[in-house]
Amino acid sequence: MSGPQKSDASTLRPASRLVRSGTERSPFMETNEAIYLTSGYVYESAEEAELAFKGEKKRFIYSRYANPTVRMFEDRLRAYEGAEICVGTSSGMAAVFAALTSQVKAGDRVVASRALFGSCLYIVQDQLPKFGVETVLVDGCDLDQWRDALQKPTVATFLETPSNPMLDIIDLAAVAELSHKAGARMIVDNVFATPVLQRPLDHGADIVMYSATKHIDGQGRTLGGAILTNDQAFLDDHLTPFMRHTGPALSPFNAWVLLKGMETLDLRVRKMCENAMMVAAALESNSAVNRVWYPGLSSHPQHDLAMRQMDAGGTMIAFDVKGGREAAFRMLNALGMIDISNNLGDAKSLVTHPSTTTHQRLTAKEKAHLGITEGLIRLSVGLEDPADLIDDLTQALSLS
């Protein structure tokens, strides 16, 4: 008599895939995914090793190339995202750098949104030009600027939506169409939205990347990143050789931690969105606040677009405190529960002052262009009771 039929994870609904997809049990039939902490693998014979290195026998060769625990992470995230391919990386910035650098060479052209995380902007604005790559920055919400910049042949476009820290929303489908007309692959940093709320591949993106350090881990434990695509040529011709020979591999232990994080990703992000909506509304009515940016609020300049592209407003809020930097610092220092940290997507609510932390490298003119004032605060809303979050912010703002 045969045992019960196991479900095919590909037929499951998305929330179930976060728990069930990708699991590969060893002969010990463990409940929890195993951690394969090994750098290398042994062969039954010299002939088998030769076949493996020729690519004529599929098997694990070296953990810089692939690892069973890392593969489980990749398969689970790929299944949830709805992508055909996922490659894990050592960090989110490793994912950004690999996605861009693997496919460009001297003389190529990259067009990117100006509103980027500081390290992403460094890669586009400072690092790629050192390799002879022309880079052009545009205001991401202005389709005319994308249209003008993409009049010339371009290898890649790069953007994040919602953006860090001002939560600008970029029209994914429109930029994808313009990118493809210019011959470019569109790369989307989907960290703020997460795959729970937004699927850029469904809107025409070619490549999606994550800092798995953020919501995917979700508990401030470890670093990791991921690149997802349906473009087999990009994988075979560019990404695989780049990853194998430059070494930004994801640690098996970190991959295991991220697997555990994914099991609760959907629950955490949706609850954090509920909390963020309540906190954003409270901040909007606080007299110590000049303005609040939250995609879920009708006051957000791209609210309608955000609600077409995203399932909810997200976990991030930006708000401008009256009184500039001095008042913002007083408010930050007066918080009793919310922690000051440049991380985000955590179960704990975290707050930072972008002008002096994540975006401190920008000039005063660049900050002004992006709307990053000295009073701007970026808040990552966690899983605490929203009433406690509102109480903490209210008392801190009363002292600003």
VOPAGU-2260 file (C-alpha; in pm, 1 decimal, decimal comma):
REM VOPAGU-2260
SITE   aa  ch    i         X         Y         Z
SITE  MET   A    0       0,0       0,0       0,0
SITE  SER   A    1     151,0     331,9    -103,8
SITE  GLY   A    2     173,5     630,3     128,5
SITE  PRO   A    3     -23,1     954,4      91,7
SITE  GLN   A    4      39,7    1165,7    -216,3
SITE  LYS   A    5     248,3    1474,4    -143,9
SITE  SER   A    6     131,7    1809,5    -280,7
SITE  ASP   A    7     319,5    1957,6    -572,7
SITE  ALA   A    8     440,0    2288,9    -428,4
SITE  SER   A    9     395,6    2458,8    -767,1
SITE  THR   A   10      18,8    2407,1    -738,5
SITE  LEU   A   11      -2,9    2567,6    -395,5
SITE  ARG   A   12    -117,5    2921,3    -322,6
SITE  PRO   A   13     154,9    3181,6    -257,6
SITE  ALA   A   14     136,7    3179,6     123,8
SITE  SER   A   15     173,1    2801,7     125,9
SITE  ARG   A   16     473,6    2818,5    -104,4
SITE  LEU   A   17     654,2    3027,7     156,9
SITE  VAL   A   18     637,5    2729,7     392,0
SITE  ARG   A   19     653,9    2430,9     156,4
SITE  SER   A   20     845,5    2522,4    -159,9
SITE  GLY   A   21    1205,3    2419,7    -212,4
SITE  THR   A   22    1239,3    2177,1      78,0
SITE  GLU   A   23    1476,9    1889,5      -1,4
SITE  ARG   A   24    1495,1    1629,9     274,4
SITE  SER   A   25    1800,9    1414,9     326,5
SITE  PRO   A   26    1772,4    1037,7     380,7
SITE  PHE   A   27    1719,1    1119,6     751,1
SITE  MET   A   28    1378,0    1275,5     660,1
SITE  GLU   A   29    1415,1    1577,4     889,5
SITE  THR   A   30    1115,7    1806,4     946,2
SITE  ASN   A   31    1324,4    2121,4     939,1
SITE  GLU   A   32    1547,7    2203,8     643,6
SITE  ALA   A   33    1904,6    2082,5     688,1
SITE  ILE   A   34    2203,7    2317,0     693,7
SITE  TYR   A   35    2473,7    2188,2     461,4
SITE  LEU   A   36    2776,3    2368,1     605,3
SITE  THR   A   37    3027,7    2245,0     352,9
SITE  SER   A   38    3259,6    2423,6     117,2
SITE  GLY   A   39    3318,1    2128,4    -114,0
SITE  TYR   A   40    3186,3    1788,5    -225,3
SITE  VAL   A   41    3349,7    1452,2    -293,6
SITE  TYR   A   42    3329,7    1233,7    -603,7
SITE  GLU   A   43    3300,3     859,4    -647,1
SITE  SER   A   44    3570,8     869,3    -913,1
SITE  ALA   A   45    3798,4    1094,0   -1115,1
SITE  GLU   A   46    3570,7    1033,6   -1412,4
SITE  GLU   A   47    3271,3    1166,9   -1220,4
SITE  ALA   A   48    3464,7    1481,8   -1126,4
SITE  GLU   A   49    3557,3    1535,3   -1489,8
SITE  LEU   A   50    3194,8    1502,0   -1601,1
SITE  ALA   A   51    3081,5    1742,4   -1328,4
SITE  PHE   A   52    3328,8    2011,1   -1429,4
SITE  LYS   A   53    3236,3    1967,6   -1795,0
SITE  GLY   A   54    2873,9    2022,4   -1698,6
SITE  GLU   A   55    2778,4    1680,6   -1829,1
SITE  LYS   A   56    2665,7    1558,7   -1486,6
SITE  LYS   A   57    2451,1    1783,3   -1271,4
SITE  ARG   A   58    2569,3    1779,0    -911,1
SITE  PHE   A   59    2716,6    2009,5    -648,7
SITE  ILE   A   60    3081,1    2097,0    -714,8
SITE  TYR   A   61    3173,1    2382,0    -479,5
SITE  SER   A   62    2963,4    2598,6    -248,3
SITE  ARG   A   63    3077,9    2915,4    -418,6
SITE  TYR   A   64    2885,1    2779,8    -718,0
SITE  ALA   A   65    2589,5    2614,4    -544,8
SITE  ASN   A   66    2491,7    2456,1    -214,8
SITE  PRO   A   67    2190,0    2244,7    -112,0
SITE  THR   A   68    2068,4    2485,5     158,8
SITE  VAL   A   69    2120,4    2787,7     -64,4
SITE  ARG   A   70    1931,3    2609,0    -341,2
SITE  MET   A   71    1636,5    2553,1    -107,6
SITE  PHE   A   72    1630,8    2926,1     -34,2
SITE  GLU   A   73    1649,4    3007,3    -405,2
SITE  ASP   A   74    1375,4    2759,6    -496,5
SITE  ARG   A   75    1141,5    2885,9    -226,1
SITE  LEU   A   76    1181,6    3253,4    -312,5
SITE  ARG   A   77    1156,9    3176,0    -684,5
SITE  ALA   A   78     831,5    2987,4    -631,9
SITE  TYR   A   79     681,7    3268,5    -426,0
SITE  GLU   A   80     791,7    3544,4    -664,9
SITE  GLY   A   81     662,4    3350,8    -963,8
SITE  ALA   A   82    1002,8    3355,9   -1134,3
SITE  GLU   A   83    1181,4    3081,2   -1322,2
SITE  ILE   A   84    1526,9    3164,5   -1184,3
SITE  CYS   A   85    1661,8    3278,8    -846,2
SITE  VAL   A   86    2026,3    3327,4    -747,4
SITE  GLY   A   87    2116,3    3391,2    -384,7
SITE  THR   A   88    2389,6    3642,5    -297,7
SITE  SER   A   89    2584,7    3736,5      12,3
SITE  SER   A   90    2397,2    4064,9      61,0
SITE  GLY   A   91    2152,1    4296,9    -108,5
SITE  MET   A   92    2433,7    4515,1    -238,8
SITE  ALA   A   93    2603,2    4205,9    -382,9
SITE  ALA   A   94    2277,6    4142,5    -570,3
SITE  VAL   A   95    2268,4    4499,1    -706,6
SITE  PHE   A   96    2632,4    4491,8    -812,2
SITE  ALA   A   97    2604,3    4148,4    -976,3
SITE  ALA   A   98    2280,4    4230,0   -1158,4
SITE  LEU   A   99    2435,2    4540,9   -1311,3
SITE  THR   A  100    2804,8    4466,8   -1350,8
SITE  SER   A  101    2764,5    4116,3   -1488,3
SITE  GLN   A  102    2602,6    4246,9   -1806,8
SITE  VAL   A  103    2779,3    4576,1   -1882,9
SITE  LYS   A  104    3117,2    4657,9   -2036,6
SITE  ALA   A  105    3309,9    4969,4   -2133,0
SITE  GLY   A  106    3108,0    5177,8   -2379,1
SITE  ASP   A  107    2770,3    5048,9   -2259,1
SITE  ARG   A  108    2498,0    5269,5   -2118,6
SITE  VAL   A  109    2285,3    5246,0   -1800,9
SITE  VAL   A  110    1988,5    5469,5   -1714,4
SITE  ALA   A  111    1874,0    5478,8   -1351,2
SITE  SER   A  112    1633,4    5658,9   -1126,9
SITE  ARG   A  113    1801,8    5930,1    -920,7
SITE  ALA   A  114    1609,6    5828,7    -607,4
SITE  LEU   A  115    1817,3    5531,4    -493,0
SITE  PHE   A  116    1956,5    5396,3    -167,5
SITE  GLY   A  117    2295,5    5557,9    -105,0
SITE  SER   A  118    2504,3    5249,1    -183,9
SITE  CYS   A  119    2303,1    5177,3    -500,7
SITE  LEU   A  120    2360,1    5534,6    -613,6
SITE  TYR   A  121    2732,8    5491,1    -548,9
SITE  ILE   A  122    2747,0    5188,3    -779,7
SITE  VAL   A  123    2561,2    5369,4   -1057,6
SITE  GLN   A  124    2710,9    5714,8   -1020,2
SITE  ASP   A  125    3067,9    5639,3    -907,6
SITE  GLN   A  126    3163,3    5276,5    -969,9
SITE  LEU   A  127    3024,6    5194,5   -1314,6
SITE  PRO   A  128    3182,1    5501,6   -1480,5
SITE  LYS   A  129    3522,4    5376,8   -1358,5
SITE  PHE   A  130    3467,7    5078,0   -1588,4
SITE  GLY   A  131    3385,4    5301,4   -1883,7
SITE  VAL   A  132    3008,5    5263,7   -1853,1
SITE  GLU   A  133    2800,1    5571,9   -1928,9
SITE  THR   A  134    2535,2    5630,8   -1660,2
SITE  VAL   A  135    2240,0    5867,9   -1679,4
SITE  LEU   A  136    2020,2    5961,6   -1383,5
SITE  VAL   A  137    1655,4    6064,6   -1422,3
SITE  ASP   A  138    1372,2    6161,1   -1191,9
SITE  GLY   A  139    1199,5    5824,3   -1169,2
SITE  CYS   A  140     843,2    5954,8   -1157,4
SITE  ASP   A  141     891,4    6166,7   -1471,9
SITE  LEU   A  142     823,3    5946,9   -1773,4
SITE  ASP   A  143     936,7    6222,2   -2010,4
SITE  GLN   A  144    1283,8    6206,8   -1856,7
SITE  TRP   A  145    1292,0    5827,2   -1902,1
SITE  ARG   A  146    1173,2    5873,2   -2260,9
SITE  ASP   A  147    1444,0    6129,5   -2338,5
SITE  ALA   A  148    1721,0    5927,7   -2171,1
SITE  LEU   A  149    1621,0    5611,1   -2354,0
SITE  GLN   A  150    1642,9    5759,4   -2701,6
SITE  LYS   A  151    1985,3    5594,5   -2727,2
SITE  PRO   A  152    2060,3    5219,8   -2708,8
SITE  THR   A  153    2091,4    5116,3   -2342,6
SITE  VAL   A  154    2196,3    4790,8   -2179,3
SITE  ALA   A  155    2014,7    4825,2   -1846,3
SITE  THR   A  156    1776,6    5045,2   -1652,5
SITE  PHE   A  157    1768,5    5040,4   -1273,6
SITE  LEU   A  158    1511,9    5170,3   -1026,7
SITE  GLU   A  159    1352,8    5114,4    -689,0
SITE  THR   A  160     984,2    5164,5    -616,7
SITE  PRO   A  161     885,1    5266,2    -356,6
SITE  SER   A  162    1211,3    5459,2    -337,9
SITE  ASN   A  163    1436,9    5505,3     -37,8
SITE  PRO   A  164    1363,9    5722,1     157,8
SITE  MET   A  165    1092,5    5938,2      -3,8
SITE  LEU   A  166     868,5    5648,6    -115,1
SITE  ASP   A  167     835,7    5770,7    -473,9
SITE  ILE   A  168     630,3    5533,1    -689,3
SITE  ILE   A  169     752,5    5464,7   -1042,4
SITE  ASP   A  170     525,1    5332,7   -1316,6
SITE  LEU   A  171     679,4    4989,1   -1374,6
SITE  ALA   A  172     491,6    4898,9   -1690,5
SITE  ALA   A  173     562,6    5232,3   -1858,7
SITE  VAL   A  174     935,4    5228,2   -1778,8
SITE  ALA   A  175     959,6    4862,7   -1884,0
SITE  GLU   A  176     811,9    4945,7   -2224,6
SITE  LEU   A  177    1054,7    5234,5   -2272,9
SITE  SER   A  178    1346,9    5020,9   -2153,5
SITE  HIS   A  179    1270,2    4740,3   -2396,4
SITE  LYS   A  180    1241,0    4980,8   -2688,9
SITE  ALA   A  181    1596,6    5094,9   -2607,8
SITE  GLY   A  182    1716,7    4733,9   -2586,9
SITE  ALA   A  183    1760,9    4746,3   -2209,4
SITE  ARG   A  184    1686,6    4495,6   -1937,7
SITE  MET   A  185    1495,1    4664,7   -1654,7
SITE  ILE   A  186    1623,0    4586,2   -1304,6
SITE  VAL   A  187    1394,5    4661,2   -1008,6
SITE  ASP   A  188    1504,3    4684,4    -647,5
SITE  ASN   A  189    1185,1    4556,4    -483,1
SITE  VAL   A  190    1309,7    4572,0    -123,9
SITE  PHE   A  191    1056,1    4821,1      13,9
SITE  ALA   A  192     752,8    4657,6    -149,4
SITE  THR   A  193     865,8    4295,1     -92,7
SITE  PRO   A  194     728,2    4011,4    -307,7
SITE  VAL   A  195     425,9    4006,9     -76,7
SITE  LEU   A  196     300,1    4338,9    -211,0
SITE  GLN   A  197     450,1    4379,3    -558,7
SITE  ARG   A  198     564,8    4150,2    -840,4
SITE  PRO   A  199     769,7    4361,1   -1085,0
SITE  LEU   A  200     807,1    4072,5   -1332,5
SITE  ASP   A  201     430,0    4086,5   -1382,2
SITE  HIS   A  202     465,4    4451,7   -1485,3
SITE  GLY   A  203     736,7    4395,7   -1744,3
SITE  ALA   A  204    1055,8    4400,0   -1537,4
SITE  ASP   A  205    1333,9    4167,8   -1652,6
SITE  ILE   A  206    1524,5    4132,1   -1326,1
SITE  VAL   A  207    1416,4    4175,6    -964,2
SITE  MET   A  208    1658,0    4193,3    -673,8
SITE  TYR   A  209    1626,5    4193,2    -294,8
SITE  SER   A  210    1823,5    4263,7      13,0
SITE  ALA   A  211    1699,0    3954,0     196,0
SITE  THR   A  212    1854,8    4112,1     505,6
SITE  LYS   A  213    1540,4    4321,7     532,3
SITE  HIS   A  214    1185,1    4177,9     533,8
SITE  ILE   A  215    1279,7    3827,7     418,2
SITE  ASP   A  216    1491,1    3768,1     728,4
SITE  GLY   A  217    1275,2    4017,4     914,1
SITE  GLN   A  218    1435,7    3978,3    1253,3
SITE  GLY   A  219    1771,4    4151,7    1218,0
SITE  ARG   A  220    1976,6    3832,5    1221,8
SITE  THR   A  221    2172,9    3794,0     902,7
SITE  LEU   A  222    2272,2    3927,4     562,0
SITE  GLY   A  223    2160,0    3796,1     225,3
SITE  GLY   A  224    2038,8    3894,2    -118,4
SITE  ALA   A  225    1869,4    3751,2    -425,1
SITE  ILE   A  226    1837,0    3809,7    -798,1
SITE  LEU   A  227    1527,8    3677,3    -979,3
SITE  THR   A  228    1450,6    3663,7   -1350,6
SITE  ASN   A  229    1287,3    3467,5   -1629,3
SITE  ASP   A  230    1572,2    3554,5   -1866,5
SITE  GLN   A  231    1773,1    3237,8   -1924,0
SITE  ALA   A  232    2021,2    3416,9   -2150,4
SITE  PHE   A  233    2099,6    3669,2   -1877,1
SITE  LEU   A  234    2165,7    3380,7   -1636,7
SITE  ASP   A  235    2377,5    3172,8   -1873,9
SITE  ASP   A  236    2574,4    3446,0   -2049,0
SITE  HIS   A  237    2620,5    3696,9   -1768,1
SITE  LEU   A  238    2513,4    3616,8   -1414,0
SITE  THR   A  239    2639,8    3259,7   -1369,4
SITE  PRO   A  240    2999,1    3324,7   -1481,6
SITE  PHE   A  241    3007,4    3648,6   -1280,2
SITE  MET   A  242    2886,4    3476,7    -962,7
SITE  ARG   A  243    3118,0    3178,6   -1001,3
SITE  HIS   A  244    3432,8    3377,3   -1059,1
SITE  THR   A  245    3384,6    3683,8    -836,0
SITE  GLY   A  246    3252,4    3502,9    -528,9
SITE  PRO   A  247    2950,0    3691,9    -381,1
SITE  ALA   A  248    2804,2    3358,7    -264,1
SITE  LEU   A  249    2534,3    3329,3       0,7
SITE  SER   A  250    2642,5    3145,3     316,2
SITE  PRO   A  251    2453,0    2817,6     374,2
SITE  PHE   A  252    2384,4    2918,5     734,0
SITE  ASN   A  253    2246,3    3254,8     624,5
SITE  ALA   A  254    2034,6    3080,2     362,2
SITE  TRP   A  255    1890,1    2857,0     633,8
SITE  VAL   A  256    1803,1    3159,5     848,9
SITE  LEU   A  257    1635,9    3321,8     549,4
SITE  LEU   A  258    1435,4    3003,6     484,8
SITE  LYS   A  259    1298,0    3034,6     837,6
SITE  GLY   A  260    1219,3    3401,4     777,4
SITE  MET   A  261    1025,0    3323,2     462,3
SITE  GLU   A  262     786,7    3096,3     652,1
SITE  THR   A  263     636,2    3402,6     824,3
SITE  LEU   A  264     705,2    3666,7     556,2
SITE  ASP   A  265     347,7    3698,8     432,5
SITE  LEU   A  266     203,1    3721,5     784,4
SITE  ARG   A  267     462,4    3972,7     902,3
SITE  VAL   A  268     446,9    4207,3     604,9
SITE  ARG   A  269      68,1    4223,4     594,6
SITE  LYS   A  270      47,6    4297,7     968,4
SITE  MET   A  271     323,3    4557,6     940,7
SITE  CYS   A  272     127,5    4724,2     659,1
SITE  GLU   A  273    -181,0    4742,7     880,0
SITE  ASN   A  274      26,0    4900,8    1156,3
SITE  ALA   A  275     194,6    5142,3     914,9
SITE  MET   A  276    -137,7    5268,1     783,3
SITE  MET   A  277    -254,7    5354,5    1135,3
SITE  VAL   A  278      78,0    5513,0    1229,9
SITE  ALA   A  279      90,1    5718,9     908,2
SITE  ALA   A  280    -261,5    5852,1     969,4
SITE  ALA   A  281    -167,6    5949,0    1325,3
SITE  LEU   A  282     148,8    6125,1    1209,3
SITE  GLU   A  283     -46,2    6313,4     943,1
SITE  SER   A  284    -267,2    6464,1    1212,9
SITE  ASN   A  285      23,0    6555,5    1445,5
SITE  SER   A  286      88,8    6930,8    1458,3
SITE  ALA   A  287     465,6    6875,4    1498,8
SITE  VAL   A  288     485,0    6713,2    1154,1
SITE  ASN   A  289     505,1    6913,1     832,3
SITE  ARG   A  290     420,9    6629,8     598,1
SITE  VAL   A  291     388,9    6250,6     577,5
SITE  TRP   A  292     475,7    6029,7     278,1
SITE  TYR   A  293     304,5    5690,5     282,0
SITE  PRO   A  294     176,9    5522,8     -37,4
SITE  GLY   A  295    -135,2    5397,9     139,6
SITE  LEU   A  296    -252,7    5750,9     222,6
SITE  SER   A  297    -462,0    5936,3     -34,3
SITE  SER   A  298    -231,9    6235,9      22,0
SITE  HIS   A  299      62,3    6052,9    -136,9
SITE  PRO   A  300     130,9    6208,0    -479,8
SITE  GLN   A  301     131,7    5866,2    -654,2
SITE  HIS   A  302    -130,3    5698,2    -433,9
SITE  ASP   A  303    -343,0    5571,6    -724,7
SITE  LEU   A  304     -42,4    5424,0    -904,9
SITE  ALA   A  305      81,7    5266,2    -582,6
SITE  MET   A  306    -250,9    5095,5    -526,3
SITE  ARG   A  307    -248,1    4961,1    -883,9
SITE  GLN   A  308     102,0    4815,3    -847,5
SITE  MET   A  309      99,6    4715,3    -479,0
SITE  ASP   A  310    -139,6    4517,3    -262,0
SITE  ALA   A  311     -99,7    4761,6      30,1
SITE  GLY   A  312      88,3    5076,5     127,1
SITE  GLY   A  313     397,0    4901,4     258,7
SITE  THR   A  314     584,9    4899,6     587,2
SITE  MET   A  315     781,8    5224,1     541,3
SITE  ILE   A  316     684,6    5581,6     628,7
SITE  ALA   A  317     869,7    5909,3     572,1
SITE  PHE   A  318     775,9    6224,0     761,1
SITE  ASP   A  319     918,4    6572,7     800,5
SITE  VAL   A  320     946,2    6713,2    1152,5
SITE  LYS   A  321     895,8    7086,1    1200,8
SITE  GLY   A  322    1211,9    7254,5    1320,3
SITE  GLY   A  323    1463,0    7075,7    1098,4
SITE  ARG   A  324    1758,4    6868,2    1214,4
SITE  GLU   A  325    1763,4    6993,1    1573,7
SITE  ALA   A  326    1397,4    6905,1    1626,0
SITE  ALA   A  327    1437,1    6573,5    1442,3
SITE  PHE   A  328    1728,2    6472,8    1666,8
SITE  ARG   A  329    1533,7    6570,6    1980,4
SITE  MET   A  330    1245,8    6355,8    1861,6
SITE  LEU   A  331    1472,3    6059,1    1782,9
SITE  ASN   A  332    1648,8    6082,0    2116,9
SITE  ALA   A  333    1317,1    6100,3    2302,3
SITE  LEU   A  334    1180,1    5773,5    2162,5
SITE  GLY   A  335    1127,4    5519,4    2436,6
SITE  MET   A  336    1044,4    5202,5    2243,3
SITE  ILE   A  337    1130,1    5256,4    1875,3
SITE  ASP   A  338    1499,3    5199,1    1804,8
SITE  ILE   A  339    1731,3    5423,8    1604,5
SITE  SER   A  340    1878,0    5205,1    1329,6
SITE  ASN   A  341    1950,6    5228,9     957,3
SITE  ASN   A  342    1811,0    4878,0     901,8
SITE  LEU   A  343    1448,9    4819,3     796,3
SITE  GLY   A  344    1188,5    4548,9     745,9
SITE  ASP   A  345    1242,7    4420,8    1099,0
SITE  ALA   A  346     983,5    4287,2    1343,2
SITE  LYS   A  347    1095,2    4575,9    1564,7
SITE  SER   A  348    1012,3    4928,3    1451,2
SITE  LEU   A  349    1324,1    5118,7    1347,4
SITE  VAL   A  350    1381,8    5483,7    1268,2
SITE  THR   A  351    1663,4    5677,8    1104,9
SITE  HIS   A  352    1757,6    6028,3     988,8
SITE  PRO   A  353    1841,4    5982,3     617,8
SITE  SER   A  354    2026,6    6311,2     573,3
SITE  THR   A  355    2295,0    6206,8     823,4
SITE  THR   A  356    2290,1    5827,5     773,7
SITE  THR   A  357    2176,0    5639,8     463,2
SITE  HIS   A  358    2202,3    5941,1     231,2
SITE  GLN   A  359    2473,0    6143,8     403,8
SITE  ARG   A  360    2705,6    6117,4      98,9
SITE  LEU   A  361    2472,7    6332,5    -110,7
SITE  THR   A  362    2540,3    6702,2    -152,4
SITE  ALA   A  363    2295,7    6955,0     -13,3
SITE  LYS   A  364    2176,0    7020,9    -368,9
SITE  GLU   A  365    2118,4    6650,3    -436,2
SITE  LYS   A  366    1927,8    6609,3    -108,9
SITE  ALA   A  367    1710,0    6909,5    -188,4
SITE  HIS   A  368    1634,1    6772,3    -535,4
SITE  LEU   A  369    1516,6    6443,2    -382,7
SITE  GLY   A  370    1320,5    6614,3    -104,0
SITE  ILE   A  371    1546,6    6489,9     176,3
SITE  THR   A  372    1523,1    6768,3     430,7
SITE  GLU   A  373    1706,4    6801,2     762,1
SITE  GLY   A  374    1378,0    6724,9     936,9
SITE  LEU   A  375    1306,2    6407,1     740,6
SITE  ILE   A  376    1263,1    6081,7     934,2
SITE  ARG   A  377    1234,2    5733,5     780,1
SITE  LEU   A  378    1030,9    5490,0     988,4
SITE  SER   A  379    1021,7    5113,6     934,7
SITE  VAL   A  380     705,8    4993,6    1107,8
SITE  GLY   A  381     727,0    4661,6    1290,3
SITE  LEU   A  382     494,5    4421,4    1468,5
SITE  GLU   A  383     437,8    4605,5    1795,4
SITE  ASP   A  384      88,3    4714,6    1895,3
SITE  PRO   A  385      18,3    5018,7    1674,4
SITE  ALA   A  386    -121,2    5207,1    1973,7
SITE  ASP   A  387     215,8    5174,7    2147,4
SITE  LEU   A  388     394,5    5295,6    1835,4
SITE  ILE   A  389     164,3    5597,6    1809,4
SITE  ASP   A  390     206,5    5672,9    2180,9
SITE  ASP   A  391     585,5    5661,2    2152,1
SITE  LEU   A  392     593,6    5884,5    1844,6
SITE  THR   A  393     344,2    6128,5    1993,6
SITE  GLN   A  394     537,7    6177,2    2315,7
SITE  ALA   A  395     867,4    6210,9    2128,6
SITE  LEU   A  396     722,0    6465,2    1884,6
SITE  SER   A  397     584,2    6669,5    2172,9
SITE  LEU   A  398     945,8    6732,5    2277,0
SITE  SER   A  399    1071,9    6820,8    1930,7
